[in-house]
Amino acid sequence: MGLLGGAGALLCIGALLFIGVMYLFAAIRVIPEYERGVIFRLGRLVGARGPGLFFVWPPVERMVRVDTRVITMDVPAQEVITLDNVTIKVNAVLYFMVVDPNKAVVNVLDYIRATMQIAQTTVRSVMGQVELDTLLADRARINTEIQQIIDEQTEPWGVKVTIVEIKDVELPQMMQRAMARQAEAEREKRAKIIHAEGEFQASQQLANAADIIAHEPVTLQLRYLQTLTEIATEKNSTILFPFPIDIVRPFLGMLGTSEEMELRKAAMVQANQGKLTPVSPAQLGVQPAAPAGQPAAATYTPPAATQPLAQDGPADPARR
């Protein structure tokens, strides 16, 4: 009996040691760097532990693991009516992380699902307060506004929203065609403005060149010679030579002088036949010849009244 009693005691001690070792191994917890363990002792929050090795004594203590890495979440596409009553489809992407594991476990049942719901409602609300043009042109500001609103609402849960990005804005087909026409009209407008500005600058340069040529006759002659050189290099059957007016002016003066001489001769013939007093060119309505270098006035103006004939004596009865 003594031997049997000693053997039974040894077996009990061995069993207790085995159970103790197994319990000890079961209480060991190893938490990686990107996780935290929230400990509850008899239902009361003790706090977050980790990373590293520590013990959780069941059933007195219980541990809840919380991932502290950045979580990426796609916000599903949803129809939104903008401020200018345009129906669009918008989807987004959300980046957030747990910064307070205790709040993420105690204050909300499922912080991931709760954050997604807040993101959907916030995107819809913010998009309804802006116009379509603002949404397309100022997307960065809208992303920042959505991120701040979601982050403020998830702060009691220990969740930090870092980035919110609008991924895609889907427009109706009619709106896409209207925007394409508007963009085309805007491009044509800019092209016409650039063309008009170019013509204006060209006209200014031509006006400046005309002023320079007007004050420098030599420049005009050089341009004339340059034009002749350019024409001579081309294979044309007909060549036009512009003739300077300065070369023609002396001939115009001679033409006016010849007409004046003919009128004087006619007046002298009449004076000799009728014994008349010679009449001056001014009385005949003929303008004198212009000086050299000035254009001659070749117009003839009839005299206002006929010059009375001068008689030497009484009229001859035979002539009557």
C-alpha positions as CSV (number, residue, x, y, z in Angstrom):
1,M,0.0,0.0,0.0
2,G,2.8,2.4,0.7
3,L,4.4,1.8,-2.6
4,L,1.0,2.3,-4.4
5,G,0.4,5.5,-2.4
6,G,3.8,7.0,-3.3
7,A,3.3,6.1,-7.0
8,G,-0.1,7.8,-7.1
9,A,1.3,10.9,-5.5
10,L,4.0,11.1,-8.1
11,L,1.5,10.8,-10.9
12,C,-0.6,13.5,-9.5
13,I,2.4,15.8,-9.1
14,G,3.5,15.0,-12.7
15,A,0.0,15.7,-14.0
16,L,-0.1,19.0,-12.1
17,L,3.3,20.0,-13.5
18,F,2.2,19.1,-17.0
19,I,-1.0,21.1,-16.7
20,G,0.9,24.1,-15.2
21,V,3.4,24.0,-18.1
22,M,0.6,23.8,-20.7
23,Y,-1.3,26.7,-19.0
24,L,1.9,28.7,-19.0
25,F,2.4,28.1,-22.7
26,A,-1.2,29.0,-23.3
27,A,-0.8,32.3,-21.5
28,I,2.1,33.4,-23.7
29,R,1.2,36.0,-26.3
30,V,3.6,37.4,-29.0
31,I,2.4,40.6,-30.7
32,P,4.1,41.8,-33.9
33,E,5.2,45.4,-34.4
34,Y,2.1,46.3,-36.5
35,E,-0.4,45.1,-33.9
36,R,-1.6,45.9,-30.4
37,G,-3.3,43.7,-27.9
38,V,-6.2,45.3,-25.9
39,I,-6.4,43.4,-22.5
40,F,-9.6,42.9,-20.5
41,R,-9.4,41.5,-17.0
42,L,-12.7,40.2,-15.7
43,G,-14.5,42.4,-18.3
44,R,-12.6,45.6,-17.3
45,L,-10.3,47.4,-19.7
46,V,-6.7,47.1,-18.7
47,G,-5.1,48.7,-21.7
48,A,-3.2,48.0,-24.9
49,R,0.0,45.9,-24.8
50,G,2.7,45.1,-27.3
51,P,4.6,44.7,-29.4
52,G,6.6,41.8,-28.0
53,L,6.1,38.9,-25.6
54,F,3.7,39.1,-22.6
55,F,1.2,36.8,-20.7
56,V,-2.6,36.8,-20.8
57,W,-4.0,34.6,-18.0
58,P,-7.2,32.9,-19.1
59,P,-10.0,32.9,-18.2
60,V,-9.3,35.9,-16.1
61,E,-7.9,38.0,-18.9
62,R,-8.9,38.3,-22.5
63,M,-7.1,40.0,-25.4
64,V,-8.4,41.6,-28.6
65,R,-5.9,42.2,-31.4
66,V,-6.0,45.5,-33.3
67,D,-4.1,46.1,-36.6
68,T,-2.4,49.6,-36.6
69,R,-1.3,49.6,-40.2
70,V,-2.9,51.8,-42.9
71,I,-6.0,50.3,-44.3
72,T,-7.1,51.0,-47.9
73,M,-10.8,51.0,-48.6
74,D,-12.7,51.6,-51.8
75,V,-15.8,53.7,-51.5
76,P,-18.4,52.2,-53.9
77,A,-19.6,54.3,-56.8
78,Q,-22.8,56.2,-56.0
79,E,-25.0,58.6,-57.8
80,V,-24.8,62.2,-56.6
81,I,-26.7,65.4,-57.7
82,T,-24.4,68.4,-57.8
83,L,-25.3,71.9,-56.8
84,D,-26.2,72.8,-60.4
85,N,-28.5,69.7,-60.7
86,V,-26.2,67.4,-62.7
87,T,-26.4,63.7,-61.9
88,I,-23.0,62.1,-61.8
89,K,-21.5,58.8,-60.5
90,V,-18.6,59.2,-58.1
91,N,-16.3,56.7,-56.4
92,A,-13.4,57.3,-54.1
93,V,-10.6,55.6,-52.1
94,L,-10.0,56.0,-48.4
95,Y,-6.8,55.6,-46.4
96,F,-7.1,55.3,-42.6
97,M,-5.4,53.7,-39.6
98,V,-6.0,53.0,-35.9
99,V,-4.1,55.4,-33.6
100,D,-5.8,54.5,-30.3
101,P,-6.5,50.7,-30.0
102,N,-8.5,51.2,-26.8
103,K,-11.1,53.5,-28.4
104,A,-11.2,51.3,-31.6
105,V,-12.3,48.3,-29.4
106,V,-14.4,50.0,-26.7
107,N,-16.2,52.8,-28.5
108,V,-17.3,51.1,-31.8
109,L,-18.3,47.6,-32.6
110,D,-16.6,47.5,-36.1
111,Y,-14.5,50.5,-36.8
112,I,-13.8,49.4,-40.5
113,R,-17.5,49.2,-41.4
114,A,-18.3,52.3,-39.5
115,T,-15.6,54.3,-41.3
116,M,-16.9,53.1,-44.7
117,Q,-20.4,54.2,-44.0
118,I,-19.2,57.7,-42.8
119,A,-17.1,58.0,-46.0
120,Q,-20.0,57.2,-48.3
121,T,-22.3,59.7,-46.6
122,T,-19.7,62.4,-46.5
123,V,-18.8,62.0,-50.2
124,R,-22.4,62.3,-51.1
125,S,-23.0,65.4,-48.9
126,V,-19.9,67.3,-50.1
127,M,-20.5,66.6,-53.8
128,G,-24.0,67.9,-53.5
129,Q,-22.7,71.3,-52.3
130,V,-20.4,72.0,-55.2
131,E,-21.0,72.7,-58.9
132,L,-19.8,70.3,-61.6
133,D,-17.2,72.8,-62.9
134,T,-15.8,73.3,-59.4
135,L,-15.6,69.5,-58.9
136,L,-13.7,69.0,-62.1
137,A,-11.3,72.0,-61.7
138,D,-10.7,72.0,-57.9
139,R,-10.7,68.3,-57.0
140,A,-7.7,68.7,-54.6
141,R,-9.6,71.1,-52.3
142,I,-12.7,68.8,-52.3
143,N,-10.5,65.8,-51.4
144,T,-9.0,67.8,-48.5
145,E,-12.5,68.9,-47.3
146,I,-13.8,65.3,-47.3
147,Q,-10.8,64.0,-45.5
148,Q,-11.2,66.6,-42.7
149,I,-14.9,65.9,-42.2
150,I,-14.4,62.1,-42.0
151,D,-11.4,62.4,-39.8
152,E,-13.3,64.6,-37.4
153,Q,-16.2,62.1,-37.2
154,T,-13.9,59.0,-36.7
155,E,-11.7,60.7,-34.1
156,P,-13.8,59.3,-31.1
157,W,-13.2,55.8,-32.5
158,G,-9.4,56.1,-32.4
159,V,-9.3,56.1,-36.2
160,K,-7.1,58.6,-38.2
161,V,-8.1,59.3,-41.8
162,T,-5.0,60.2,-43.7
163,I,-6.0,60.5,-47.4
164,V,-9.3,60.7,-49.4
165,E,-9.1,60.7,-53.2
166,I,-11.9,61.0,-55.7
167,K,-11.1,58.3,-58.2
168,D,-13.6,58.8,-61.0
169,V,-16.4,61.1,-61.9
170,E,-18.7,59.6,-64.5
171,L,-20.8,62.1,-66.5
172,P,-24.0,61.4,-68.5
173,Q,-23.5,61.1,-72.3
174,M,-25.3,64.3,-73.1
175,M,-23.2,66.2,-70.6
176,Q,-20.0,64.8,-72.1
177,R,-21.1,65.9,-75.6
178,A,-22.0,69.4,-74.3
179,M,-18.6,69.7,-72.6
180,A,-16.8,68.6,-75.7
181,R,-18.6,71.3,-77.8
182,Q,-17.8,73.9,-75.1
183,A,-14.1,72.9,-75.1
184,E,-14.0,73.1,-78.9
185,A,-15.5,76.5,-78.9
186,E,-13.0,77.7,-76.3
187,R,-10.1,76.4,-78.4
188,E,-11.5,78.2,-81.5
189,K,-11.9,81.4,-79.5
190,R,-8.2,81.3,-78.3
191,A,-7.0,80.5,-81.9
192,K,-8.9,83.6,-83.2
193,I,-7.6,85.8,-80.5
194,I,-4.0,84.7,-81.2
195,H,-4.5,85.2,-84.9
196,A,-6.0,88.7,-84.4
197,E,-3.1,89.6,-82.1
198,G,-0.6,88.5,-84.7
199,E,-2.3,90.6,-87.4
200,F,-2.3,93.6,-85.1
201,Q,1.4,93.3,-84.4
202,A,2.1,92.7,-88.1
203,S,0.1,95.9,-89.0
204,Q,2.1,97.9,-86.5
205,Q,5.4,96.7,-87.9
206,L,4.2,97.6,-91.4
207,A,3.1,101.0,-90.3
208,N,6.6,101.6,-88.7
209,A,8.2,100.4,-91.9
210,A,6.1,102.8,-94.0
211,D,7.1,105.7,-91.7
212,I,10.7,104.9,-92.1
213,I,10.5,104.5,-95.9
214,A,8.5,107.8,-96.2
215,H,11.3,109.7,-94.3
216,E,14.1,107.9,-96.2
217,P,13.6,107.8,-100.0
218,V,16.9,105.9,-100.3
219,T,15.3,103.0,-98.4
220,L,12.5,102.9,-101.0
221,Q,15.0,102.8,-103.9
222,L,16.9,100.0,-102.1
223,R,13.7,98.1,-101.7
224,Y,12.9,98.7,-105.4
225,L,16.3,97.2,-106.4
226,Q,15.8,94.2,-104.1
227,T,12.4,93.5,-105.6
228,L,13.9,93.6,-109.1
229,T,16.6,91.2,-108.0
230,E,14.0,88.8,-106.6
231,I,11.9,89.0,-109.8
232,A,15.0,88.3,-112.0
233,T,15.8,85.1,-110.2
234,E,12.3,83.7,-111.0
235,K,11.4,82.0,-114.3
236,N,8.6,84.4,-115.4
237,S,7.7,85.3,-118.9
238,T,6.4,88.7,-117.9
239,I,8.3,91.2,-115.6
240,L,6.7,94.4,-114.3
241,F,9.0,97.4,-113.6
242,P,7.5,100.0,-111.4
243,F,8.4,103.5,-112.6
244,P,9.2,106.2,-110.1
245,I,7.0,109.3,-110.3
246,D,10.1,111.6,-110.0
247,I,11.2,110.6,-113.5
248,V,7.9,111.4,-115.1
249,R,7.4,114.8,-113.5
250,P,9.7,116.8,-116.0
251,F,7.8,115.4,-118.9
252,L,4.5,116.4,-117.4
253,G,5.9,120.0,-117.0
254,M,7.0,120.0,-120.7
255,L,3.5,118.8,-121.7
256,G,1.9,121.7,-119.9
257,T,4.4,124.1,-121.6
258,S,3.6,122.8,-125.1
259,E,-0.1,123.4,-124.6
260,E,0.6,126.9,-123.4
261,M,2.7,127.7,-126.5
262,E,0.0,126.5,-128.8
263,L,-2.5,128.8,-127.1
264,R,-0.1,131.7,-127.4
265,K,0.4,131.1,-131.1
266,A,-3.3,131.0,-131.7
267,A,-3.8,134.3,-129.8
268,M,-1.0,136.0,-131.9
269,V,-2.6,134.9,-135.2
270,Q,-5.9,136.4,-134.1
271,A,-4.1,139.6,-133.1
272,N,-2.3,140.0,-136.4
273,Q,-5.5,139.3,-138.5
274,G,-7.7,141.6,-136.5
275,K,-5.2,144.0,-135.2
276,L,-6.0,142.8,-131.7
277,T,-4.1,143.3,-128.5
278,P,-2.3,140.1,-127.4
279,V,-3.9,138.4,-124.5
280,S,-1.9,137.0,-121.5
281,P,-2.2,133.3,-120.7
282,A,-4.0,134.1,-117.5
283,Q,-6.7,136.0,-119.5
284,L,-7.0,132.9,-121.7
285,G,-7.5,130.6,-118.7
286,V,-4.2,128.8,-119.2
287,Q,-2.1,128.3,-116.1
288,P,1.7,128.8,-116.4
289,A,4.0,125.9,-116.4
290,A,5.1,124.4,-113.1
291,P,8.7,124.7,-112.0
292,A,11.0,121.7,-112.5
293,G,10.4,119.0,-110.0
294,Q,6.8,119.8,-109.4
295,P,3.8,118.3,-111.3
296,A,2.4,120.6,-114.0
297,A,-1.3,121.6,-114.0
298,A,-2.4,120.8,-117.6
299,T,-6.1,121.9,-117.1
300,Y,-7.6,124.6,-119.2
301,T,-10.2,127.0,-117.7
302,P,-12.3,129.0,-120.1
303,P,-12.1,132.8,-119.6
304,A,-14.9,134.4,-117.7
305,A,-15.6,137.0,-120.4
306,T,-14.4,137.8,-123.9
307,Q,-11.7,140.4,-124.1
308,P,-13.0,143.4,-126.1
309,L,-11.1,144.0,-129.3
310,A,-8.9,147.1,-129.6
311,Q,-9.6,149.2,-132.7
312,D,-7.1,151.7,-134.2
313,G,-9.8,153.9,-135.7
314,P,-13.4,154.1,-136.9
315,A,-14.8,150.9,-138.2
316,D,-14.4,150.2,-141.9
317,P,-17.7,150.3,-143.7
318,A,-16.5,147.7,-146.2
319,R,-16.0,145.2,-143.5
320,R,-19.5,145.7,-142.3
